[in-house]
């Protein structure tokens, strides 16, 4: 083999190692968050892990394309995951909306009102108030506060712009603050509410 060919081969090998290392770092950094996102939407950890591996396989099969055309290629992961989850539920003949359950409500309470205690009755009341929100507002709250996705990642999943997500979140929080179900939790200084 000529010296020029050896140089090309070693350069390609080094480039391949760099690419694999980069992909491994993306996987290691983002897998726990993706796993939590998927696990909240499917039944059982083994099923969630299988679905995540399918998402990663699809993501890495077009990795170079995503790196070239997206500012943050990782955003695509959640769009792929959302499609795979929808397909899973469709195959089962069911539509499934992600509910706010148990710890999710506590996380949301801490995100919106960190000073509000989270007793069981408060969680029940917050759950009732969330049920009164339109589906898109609940979805935006869930993606941003429960799944800890950024506004940009949430926008990709919801198929709207970042400003649209901000508006949905703002309206959802306003409705939650103004809802009659939570009126007992308003500060005492307003003349309303019985809880501190």
Backbone torsions as a table, in degrees:
resi	resn	phi	psi	omega
1	UNK	NA	137.6	-177.7
2	UNK	-75.2	157.5	180.0
3	UNK	-59.0	-34.5	-179.6
4	UNK	-66.9	-41.2	178.8
5	UNK	-67.0	-39.9	178.2
6	UNK	-62.0	-41.4	178.4
7	UNK	-62.9	-43.2	178.5
8	UNK	-63.5	-42.8	-178.9
9	UNK	-65.2	-43.6	179.9
10	UNK	-69.4	-32.8	176.9
11	UNK	-66.3	-42.4	178.1
12	UNK	-65.2	-39.7	179.3
13	UNK	-64.3	-42.6	178.6
14	UNK	-64.9	-40.2	178.5
15	UNK	-64.0	-40.7	177.9
16	UNK	-63.4	-41.4	177.8
17	UNK	-64.2	-43.1	178.5
18	UNK	-60.2	-44.1	-179.3
19	UNK	-63.5	-44.9	178.9
20	UNK	-62.8	-41.4	178.4
21	UNK	-63.7	-40.0	178.6
22	UNK	-64.4	-44.4	179.6
23	UNK	-65.4	-40.1	178.1
24	UNK	-62.4	-40.3	179.0
25	UNK	-65.8	-40.1	177.6
26	UNK	-62.5	-45.6	-179.9
27	UNK	-61.4	-50.4	-177.4
28	UNK	-61.1	-39.6	-177.7
29	UNK	-72.4	-41.5	-169.2
30	UNK	-102.9	-11.7	-177.4
31	UNK	-61.6	-45.1	-179.1
32	UNK	-58.4	-41.4	-179.7
33	UNK	-68.3	-41.8	177.6
34	UNK	-64.0	-41.5	179.9
35	UNK	-61.0	-43.2	178.9
36	UNK	-63.7	-41.6	179.0
37	UNK	-59.2	-47.4	-177.5
38	UNK	-71.9	-42.7	-176.8
39	UNK	-60.5	-31.2	177.9
40	UNK	-69.4	-15.8	-172.2
41	UNK	-114.0	-4.7	178.2
42	UNK	-127.5	170.8	-178.2
43	UNK	-97.3	112.5	173.5
44	UNK	95.7	141.2	-178.3
45	UNK	-66.6	-41.5	179.1
46	UNK	-60.1	-40.6	178.7
47	UNK	-65.4	-40.1	178.5
48	UNK	-64.0	-41.6	179.7
49	UNK	-64.8	-42.8	177.8
50	UNK	-60.5	-45.0	-179.9
51	UNK	-63.5	-41.6	178.2
52	UNK	-60.8	-43.4	-179.8
53	UNK	-63.7	-36.0	175.9
54	UNK	-64.5	-42.1	178.5
55	UNK	-61.9	-46.4	179.4
56	UNK	-62.1	-40.8	179.8
57	UNK	-60.3	-46.4	178.9
58	UNK	-64.6	-41.4	-179.8
59	UNK	-62.7	-48.1	-177.6
60	UNK	-72.7	-22.2	177.9
61	UNK	-67.1	-23.2	177.9
62	UNK	-123.2	26.0	-174.8
63	UNK	-55.1	-46.9	-178.2
64	UNK	-60.6	-39.6	178.1
65	UNK	-62.3	-46.8	-178.9
66	UNK	-63.8	-40.2	179.0
67	UNK	-64.2	-38.5	-177.7
68	UNK	-73.4	-37.6	-170.7
69	UNK	-107.0	-6.0	-178.7
70	UNK	-120.0	140.3	175.4
71	UNK	-62.8	-44.9	178.7
72	UNK	-126.0	92.1	-176.0
73	UNK	-57.8	-25.4	-177.0
74	UNK	-64.3	-25.3	178.1
75	UNK	-54.9	-33.9	-177.3
76	UNK	-64.1	-30.2	179.7
77	UNK	-51.9	-47.0	-175.1
78	UNK	-71.8	-32.5	175.4
79	UNK	-66.1	-42.7	177.2
80	UNK	-62.8	-45.6	-179.4
81	UNK	-60.8	-43.6	-179.4
82	UNK	-60.8	-42.0	178.2
83	UNK	-64.5	-44.5	-179.7
84	UNK	-64.1	-39.0	178.7
85	UNK	-66.1	-43.8	178.7
86	UNK	-61.4	-41.1	178.3
87	UNK	-63.5	-40.2	178.7
88	UNK	-59.7	-49.1	-179.2
89	UNK	-68.8	-32.5	178.4
90	UNK	-66.8	-41.6	177.5
91	UNK	-60.5	-31.5	179.2
92	UNK	-84.3	-2.1	177.8
93	UNK	74.8	24.4	-179.9
94	UNK	-133.7	150.2	169.5
95	UNK	-103.9	139.7	-177.8
96	UNK	-133.3	119.9	174.6
97	UNK	-91.6	140.8	-179.1
98	UNK	-76.5	117.1	179.6
99	UNK	-85.0	162.2	170.9
100	UNK	-90.5	115.5	-176.7
101	UNK	-123.7	150.2	171.8
102	UNK	33.0	-104.1	-176.1
103	UNK	-64.6	-27.5	178.0
104	UNK	-59.4	-43.1	-179.6
105	UNK	-64.7	-41.7	178.0
106	UNK	-61.6	-44.3	177.4
107	UNK	-59.8	-42.6	-179.4
108	UNK	-65.9	-41.1	178.5
109	UNK	-59.5	-45.9	-179.9
110	UNK	-65.1	-33.4	-179.8
111	UNK	-72.0	-40.9	-175.9
112	UNK	-89.1	-37.8	-176.6
113	UNK	-139.6	81.3	-174.5
114	UNK	-60.8	-23.9	-177.8
115	UNK	-87.3	-5.0	-178.8
116	UNK	-85.0	125.1	177.2
117	UNK	-63.2	156.7	-174.1
118	UNK	-117.2	52.7	176.2
119	UNK	-67.0	167.8	-176.4
120	UNK	-59.8	-40.4	-179.2
121	UNK	-67.1	-33.8	177.7
122	UNK	-67.5	-39.1	178.3
123	UNK	-64.3	-40.4	178.1
124	UNK	-63.4	-44.6	-179.9
125	UNK	-64.3	-41.6	177.6
126	UNK	-63.8	-41.2	177.7
127	UNK	-59.2	-42.3	177.5
128	UNK	-64.5	-42.7	-179.8
129	UNK	-63.7	-40.1	178.7
130	UNK	-63.3	-36.2	179.9
131	UNK	-64.1	-22.8	-180.0
132	UNK	-82.5	-12.8	-179.0
133	UNK	-77.1	150.5	172.2
134	UNK	-62.3	152.7	-175.4
135	UNK	-56.1	-41.5	-178.6
136	UNK	-64.1	-38.4	179.1
137	UNK	-68.1	-41.6	177.2
138	UNK	-62.1	-41.7	-179.5
139	UNK	-62.6	-44.1	179.0
140	UNK	-62.8	-43.8	177.5
141	UNK	-59.5	-44.3	-177.7
142	UNK	-63.8	-48.7	-179.6
143	UNK	-59.8	-45.6	-172.7
144	UNK	-78.7	-47.5	-173.9
145	UNK	-91.5	-36.6	-177.3
146	UNK	-88.3	-47.5	-179.7
147	UNK	-83.7	-5.9	178.4
148	UNK	58.1	35.5	176.6
149	UNK	-85.5	150.0	178.2
150	UNK	-72.6	169.2	176.7
151	UNK	-58.5	-43.1	-178.8
152	UNK	-63.7	-43.7	178.7
153	UNK	-64.8	-40.5	178.1
154	UNK	-63.3	-40.6	179.4
155	UNK	-60.4	-42.7	179.4
156	UNK	-61.5	-45.5	-178.4
157	UNK	-66.5	-35.0	-176.7
158	UNK	-89.0	-7.7	178.1
159	UNK	71.4	29.4	178.4
160	UNK	-133.7	174.0	179.0
161	UNK	-80.0	168.9	179.2
162	UNK	-59.7	-39.2	178.7
163	UNK	-64.2	-35.6	177.0
164	UNK	-63.1	-40.5	177.6
165	UNK	-64.8	-44.2	179.3
166	UNK	-59.3	-40.8	179.0
167	UNK	-65.7	-43.0	178.4
168	UNK	-60.8	-44.5	179.8
169	UNK	-64.6	-43.0	-179.6
170	UNK	-62.0	-46.3	-179.9
171	UNK	-65.4	-39.8	179.5
172	UNK	-62.4	-44.9	-179.5
173	UNK	-66.9	-37.9	176.9
174	UNK	-63.6	-43.9	179.5
175	UNK	-64.6	-38.8	178.1
176	UNK	-64.4	-42.1	-179.6
177	UNK	-66.0	-34.1	-175.0
178	UNK	-92.7	-8.3	-175.3
179	UNK	-66.2	144.8	-179.6
180	UNK	-65.1	-31.1	-179.0
181	UNK	-59.0	-32.8	-177.7
182	UNK	-103.6	11.3	-177.0
183	UNK	-61.9	-28.6	-179.8
184	UNK	-68.9	-14.8	-177.4
185	UNK	-99.8	2.3	178.9
186	UNK	-69.0	151.5	-178.2
187	UNK	-57.0	145.4	-177.9
188	UNK	-60.8	-30.6	-177.7
189	UNK	-62.7	-18.4	-178.8
190	UNK	-83.7	-6.7	-177.1
191	UNK	86.0	-0.7	179.4
192	UNK	-121.2	159.0	172.5
193	UNK	91.8	145.0	179.8
194	UNK	-112.7	-16.1	-179.7
195	UNK	-98.7	145.3	177.8
196	UNK	-81.9	NA	NA
